[in-house]
Amino acid sequence: MKRLLTAGLFTALLVLGSGTVASASCYGDLNGDGVVDAADDEVLKSVFGAQDGDADYLVEADLDGDGVIGGTDYAALQRAKADGC
C-alpha cells in the first residue's frame, strides 16, 4: 500500500491486482487507521507545539496548515472526532 498524508487528511491508495485503485480519506485520522479517535489525540499531543522545520513537526497534525501544531489543530481534531469519518 502507498500512503500520501497531507495536512491531516489521510489518503490511502491501494492498487488491486486488477489495476483498480481504491482510495479512502478521513480528515483528522493522524495515525492512518481509518477512524478519528483517542489514538489520533495521542499523535497530536506527541507533537504539540512543534513548528514547521522542527524535527518532530508532523504536517498531518497541522490541521489548520499554519505551520504550528497548537490549540486550533487540537480543536479541529475534536470536531473531526465528533463528525466521524
N, C-alpha and C positions, 0 to 999 in steps of 0.2 A: 504494500500500500504506500502511496506517495501522499504526504501531508503538506499542505500550504496553510500556514497560520498567519493571519493579518488582523491587527487591531481588535482582538477579542472575538473575531469571527472564525470559528473552526470550520474548515472546509476539507473534507476527506475525498480524495479521488481514488477510486479503485477500478483498475482495468480488469474486466472479467475476461475469461477465456475466449469469449466470442468477439472481443474487441470493444464491447459496450463499456462505457464509463458511467459508474454510479457516483453520485455526489450527495453529501449530507452536510448541512450547515446549522450551527446553533450559536447565536450571539451570546457571549459570556462563558462559553464552555472552554475554560482555560486549560484543562488537562486532556481534552480531546476524547472524553468517554461518551459523548453524545447526550449528556444531561448537564444542566446547570444546578449545582448543589453545593453542599458544605465543602466538598473536596476542592471546588474552584475557589471558595473563600480562602482555603489554606494556601493555594497557589498565590493568590493576590497578596495575602498577608506576608508571605515569604519574600516578596519583592517590594512591599510598600515603602514608599519614599525614594525608590530608585528613579534615576533620570536617564534620558537617552544619552548613551555614551558610557554609563556605568556598567561594570562587569555583570551586575545582577539585574540589569534592566531587561524586562520581558515585554516586547512590543504587544503581545497578545493580551497582557494585563492592563495596558494603557488604553482602556476602553473609550476614553474621550479623545485620544490622539494628540494630547497636548505635550507629550514628551516627558511627563512626570506621572508616576503611579501614585495616586493620592486619594483623597476623600471623594472626589467626583467619580473616580473609577469604581470605588467601593459602592457608592450609591447606585451607579449604573449596573453593577453586578447584582445588587439586591433586587433591583427592578427586573432584571433578566431572570432571576430565580423565581420571582413572583409570576412572571409571564409564562415561564416554561419554554421548552423548545418547540 
